[in-house]
């Protein structure tokens, strides 16, 4: 899906934040993922969940299915991910997620990803080339700011200017946008 500007970014834009729960690294099993629907940065409107394999390859498909089967799907305008790594190294291909949901994707991180270290770590897992391609699909990691703090974004289907405006609009209580902050709290609390 090509990058385009959103028609209008309203103060009550519906944003889905997605994060994973706690898990034991390198263990076999599944970990919960939680999606939280926010209207702007002020109103919690809904919660959805699914699960993914720890260090698996199903995060993109599971998140897309969770979104597309949700009663909130038609109202959503953008998806925010807490990075692209879920459940260890179960990597989300943000371009495929963008195509599968027809929604712009913003993957946020506090720290600039160390691509060399990630590439090296992926060699310890099955299908390292497929995993590395998902990292590359995140495209250029751009710097931005949130409440004066430097953050980094991987984008698909949205311009940097629109993504920055949405981050600013939804970062009402901290530098982490409310949809991601609350998704993290819920996912951590139930896992």
Secondary structure by P-SEA (a helix, b strand, c coil): cccccccccccccbbbbbbcccccccccbbbbbbbbbbccccccccccccccccccccaaaaaaaaaaacccccccccccccccccccccccaaaaaaaaccbbbbbbbccccaaaaaaaaaccccaaaaaaaaaaacccbbbbbcccbbbbbbbccccaaaaaaaaaaacccccccaaaaaaaaaaaaac
